[in-house]
Amino acid sequence: MNVEDRKELVIYRITRSNETLKEINILIQNQLWHTAVNRLYYACYYAVIALLVKNNIIAQTHNGVRQMFGLHFIKPGIINKDLGKFYSDIFDKRQTGVYDDFISYTEADVLELIEPAIQLVREIEKLLF
């Protein structure tokens, strides 16, 4: 992928991240807690992908994205370790919500995830632009 293509993909992914964050209020109003957790994860995932793409770091899977993010941005202290832990936690919540049976997220679960998700996306945006 050439430099211009990477720039376009970075913009596309961070735009998707912000659009996905905007969906959360609709999901909360409709009490769609599982979907809200899923969308919060994807808002963060799209932002992390944008960061990896900008830095020409390749990851093939969601787990690979988490690993590369940790290795290149959390471990060296570029992004706060608390936000790295949050990303791992929301990754696990999304996995659990999608693949495990009888999981029940609540409004409280969703509400506690919103601010750190926004903070992670904003920190990544600072590194992108």
N, C-alpha and C positions, 0 to 999 in steps of 0.2 A: 504494500500500500504506500503510495507516495505521500508527501507532506500535505498537499492540498486535500487529498482524500481523507487523511487523518483529521485535519482541521474540521472538515465537514461532518465527519462521524462524531467528533467530540461535541460539536454544537448540537447535533441531532440528539445524542444521548443525554446531554445535560438538559436540553429542552424537554425530552421525555420524562426525565427525573422530576422536573418542576411541574409538568402537567399531571404527573401521577400524584404528587403531593396535593394538588388541588382537588383530586378525587376524594380524598380522605373525609372531608366534611360531608359530602353526599352520603358516603357509606356510614358515617356516624349517625346522621339524621335518620337513616333507614335501619339502624341497629344491625348492620352487616359486619360483625366483629371479625370473623375469619377473613373475609375479603379485605377488610381494612388492614389487618396485619400483613396479609399478602401484598397489598399495594404499597404499604410502608416499606416492606423489604425491597420491592422492585424500584421504588423511588431511590433508595440508597444504592441498589445494584447498578442502576443506569448511571448514577453519578460515579461510582467506582470504576465502571467500564470506561467512562469518558476519561478518567484519570489514567487508567492503564493504557488506553489507546494513545493519548497525548504523549505518553512516555515510551511508546513502542514496546509495551510489555504484553505478551501474548498469554492468554489463558483460554482453555477449551471448555471448561465446565464452571458451574457455579462455585463448586468447591475450589477449583483452580483460581478463580477470581478472588475468593477469600484468602487463599494462601499467598497469591502474588501481592495483594493489597497489604497483607500483614508483613511480608518480607521486605517490600520496597518502600512502604510508607509508615507503617506502625512501628516496626522494630527500630528503624533509624530515628524515630521521633519526629518525622515530618508532620504526621497527624497524631494527635493526642491518643495515648493508649486507651483511655476511657471510651473514645469513639471507636477504636478498633474492637474493644470488647463488645460495645453495643452492636457493631456490625455482625460479629460472630453470634451474638445472642439473637438478633433478629433473623439471621440466616437459619438458626436452629428452630425458632418459632415458626418460620415459614415452612420449613421441612416437616415439622411436627403437624402443623395445620393441614398440610396437603396430603401427607402419607400415612399418618396415624389415625386410628379410629377413636371415637368418643372423646375428642379433644374439644374443649369448650372455652373459647376466649370471651372475655367480658369487656364492657365499656371501660372499666378501670385499666385492663390490660392494654387496650388501644391508646387510651389517653396518656399513659406513661411512656409510650413509644414515640409520640408525635414530636416533642421538642428535641430529643436526641437525633431523630431522623432529619429534621430540618437543620440542626446544627451540623451534622455530618455533611449534608449536601452543600451547605454554605461554606464550610471549610474546604471542601473539594473545589468549589467554584473559585475560591481565592487562588488555588494552585493552577487552575486552568487558564485564567485570564489576567 
